[in-house]
Amino acid sequence: FAGSDNDFTRVSVSSLSDHLPLALSVIADVVTHSTFPAAELELARTRMLSALRVELSQPASIADRIFRREVYGAHPYGRSATPASLQAITREDVVNFFTQRVKPTGALLVVAGDVNAARVRQLATEAFGAWRGTPTAAAPPPAIPARSLTEIILVHKPGAVQSNILAGFTFITPRDPAVYPLTIANKIVGG
């Protein structure tokens, strides 16, 4: 599995402990030798455009997109994919981002299971030993805008049989040490 969100990219593999050498070899190959075939990019784009069409028909998704845009403004957390933005991504964009940003400096390898630390270290060194580099520094994102007024934003969706109401404010970022206690508190109060 590979995926990204606003704060990190991860590649993962799951295997039996006996197959740990192969699993580490596979994940190292994905991280260090991804080729991003054009056909796969087009398949991913088609799937994302289809999912986006569904998303844009759902009041909850529409409310969430507008909520994030209004709360975060020009900050990356306020951005949402559009059909035009998905169509504009080229294979070269993907390759350039990957080759500039996916580097061992700052990477984290987590192995959980019935494993031996010394053996994992040896296998990881073998699998990732030739991987070198430091990510290209990204420009710092704009500041999250401070809000001083209460605002009400209405989004008219003709024909919608459901309404969604969101209320909120900027609070903490995912890097804040309080994120874990607040995540638990959020679960306790319902969500």
C-alpha positions in Angstrom: 0.0 0.0 0.0 1.2 3.5 -0.7 -0.5 6.7 0.1 -0.1 10.4 1.0 -2.0 13.0 2.8 -1.3 16.6 3.7 1.5 15.8 6.1 3.3 12.6 5.0 3.7 9.9 2.5 3.9 6.2 3.5 4.6 2.9 1.8 3.7 -0.2 3.6 3.8 -4.0 3.2 2.5 -6.8 5.3 3.9 -10.3 5.3 4.5 -13.3 7.5 7.6 -12.8 9.7 9.4 -15.6 7.8 9.1 -13.5 4.7 10.6 -10.3 6.2 13.7 -10.2 3.9 11.4 -10.3 0.8 9.0 -7.7 2.3 11.9 -5.3 3.0 13.3 -5.9 -0.5 9.9 -5.2 -2.1 9.3 -2.0 -0.1 12.9 -0.8 -0.8 12.3 -1.4 -4.5 9.1 0.6 -4.5 10.7 3.5 -2.6 13.9 3.6 -4.6 12.9 2.5 -8.1 9.3 3.6 -8.8 8.8 4.4 -12.5 5.2 5.7 -12.6 4.1 4.2 -15.9 1.9 6.6 -17.9 -0.8 4.0 -18.2 -1.0 3.6 -14.4 -1.1 7.4 -14.0 -4.0 7.6 -16.4 -5.8 4.8 -14.6 -5.3 6.6 -11.2 -6.5 9.8 -12.8 -9.7 8.1 -14.1 -10.4 6.6 -10.7 -9.8 9.9 -8.9 -12.0 11.8 -11.3 -14.8 9.3 -10.8 -14.5 9.5 -7.0 -14.4 13.3 -7.2 -17.7 13.3 -9.2 -19.3 11.3 -6.5 -17.7 13.5 -3.8 -19.0 16.7 -5.4 -22.6 15.3 -5.3 -22.6 14.7 -1.6 -23.6 17.5 0.8 -21.2 16.3 3.5 -18.2 16.4 1.1 -19.2 19.8 -0.3 -19.5 21.2 3.2 -16.1 19.8 4.2 -14.4 21.2 1.1 -15.8 24.7 1.7 -15.2 24.5 5.4 -11.5 23.7 4.9 -11.1 26.4 2.3 -12.7 29.0 4.6 -10.8 28.0 7.7 -7.4 27.5 6.1 -7.4 29.9 3.2 -4.3 29.6 1.0 -2.7 27.1 3.3 -2.4 23.6 1.8 -4.9 22.3 4.3 -7.5 24.5 2.6 -7.0 23.0 -0.9 -9.2 20.4 -2.5 -8.8 18.6 -5.8 -10.8 19.8 -8.8 -11.3 18.1 -12.1 -9.0 20.7 -13.6 -6.3 20.2 -11.0 -6.4 16.4 -11.5 -6.3 16.8 -15.3 -3.3 19.2 -15.1 -1.0 16.7 -13.3 1.6 15.2 -15.7 3.7 12.2 -15.3 6.7 14.5 -15.1 5.1 16.3 -12.2 4.7 13.1 -10.3 8.2 11.8 -11.1 9.8 15.2 -10.2 8.0 15.4 -6.9 8.9 11.8 -6.0 12.6 12.1 -7.0 13.0 15.4 -5.2 11.1 14.6 -2.0 11.3 10.8 -1.3 14.7 10.5 0.2 16.2 8.7 3.2 17.0 11.8 5.2 14.0 12.2 7.5 12.5 8.9 6.5 11.2 6.5 9.2 11.1 2.7 8.9 8.8 0.9 11.3 8.7 -2.9 11.5 6.3 -4.5 13.9 5.8 -8.2 14.5 7.6 -11.3 15.6 11.0 -9.9 14.6 14.5 -9.4 16.0 15.8 -5.9 16.1 19.4 -6.8 15.0 18.1 -8.9 12.1 15.7 -6.1 11.0 18.6 -3.6 11.1 20.8 -6.0 9.0 18.0 -6.6 6.5 17.0 -2.9 6.3 20.7 -2.0 5.7 20.9 -4.5 2.9 17.6 -3.4 1.3 18.0 0.4 1.7 21.8 0.6 1.8 22.3 2.3 -1.6 19.5 4.8 -1.0 21.0 8.3 -0.6 19.9 11.9 -0.5 18.2 14.7 1.2 14.8 15.9 0.1 14.6 19.2 -1.7 13.4 21.8 0.8 9.8 22.7 0.3 8.8 26.3 0.6 7.1 26.9 4.0 3.3 27.0 3.7 1.5 30.3 4.2 0.3 30.9 7.8 -3.0 29.6 8.7 -5.2 32.7 8.9 -6.4 33.9 12.2 -10.1 34.3 12.5 -11.5 37.1 14.6 -15.1 37.1 13.5 -17.9 34.5 13.5 -19.0 33.8 10.0 -21.9 31.8 8.5 -21.5 30.4 5.1 -24.5 28.9 3.2 -24.1 26.6 0.2 -27.2 26.1 -1.9 -27.4 22.7 -3.4 -30.6 22.5 -5.4 -32.4 19.2 -5.1 -30.4 18.0 -2.1 -32.4 15.9 0.3 -30.0 16.3 3.1 -28.2 19.2 4.8 -24.9 19.2 6.6 -23.9 21.7 9.3 -20.2 22.2 10.2 -19.0 24.4 13.0 -15.3 24.8 13.9 -12.2 26.8 14.1 -8.4 26.4 13.7 -6.9 24.6 16.6 -3.7 22.6 16.3 -1.7 21.0 13.5 -1.0 17.3 13.3 2.6 18.0 14.6 1.3 19.4 17.8 2.1 17.2 20.8 -1.5 17.6 22.0 -2.9 15.9 18.9 -3.1 12.4 20.6 -4.9 13.4 23.7 -7.2 15.5 21.7 -7.9 12.7 19.3 -9.0 10.5 22.2 -11.1 13.3 23.6 -12.7 13.7 20.1 -13.6 10.0 20.1 -15.2 10.3 23.5 -17.5 13.2 22.4 -18.6 11.3 19.3 -16.3 11.7 16.5 
